[in-house]
């Protein structure tokens, strides 16, 4: 049986600052998005966290928005540092 996991990595520019693998059955897509937001928020000021959490889109910062690409499927969050998550198989 094929093993699948989330490969979650953090980068400061091109320098790797964090790396972990989590089995897919323990972390769904929405949870992976939330993990990325939490990891990015460690590098933000309190004002930036509040600004990224506002309801009004015209006033809200995008610092904690999760972006998606489909080929290959990758979730990303943050500017610099930033974090990415992708599903890998073995």
Buried (B, 14 or more C-beta within 10 A) or exposed (E): EEEEBBBBBBBEEEEEBEEEEBEBEEBEBEEBBBBBBEBBBEBBEEEBBEBBEEEEEEEBBEBBBBEEEEEEEBBBBBEEBBBBBBBEEE
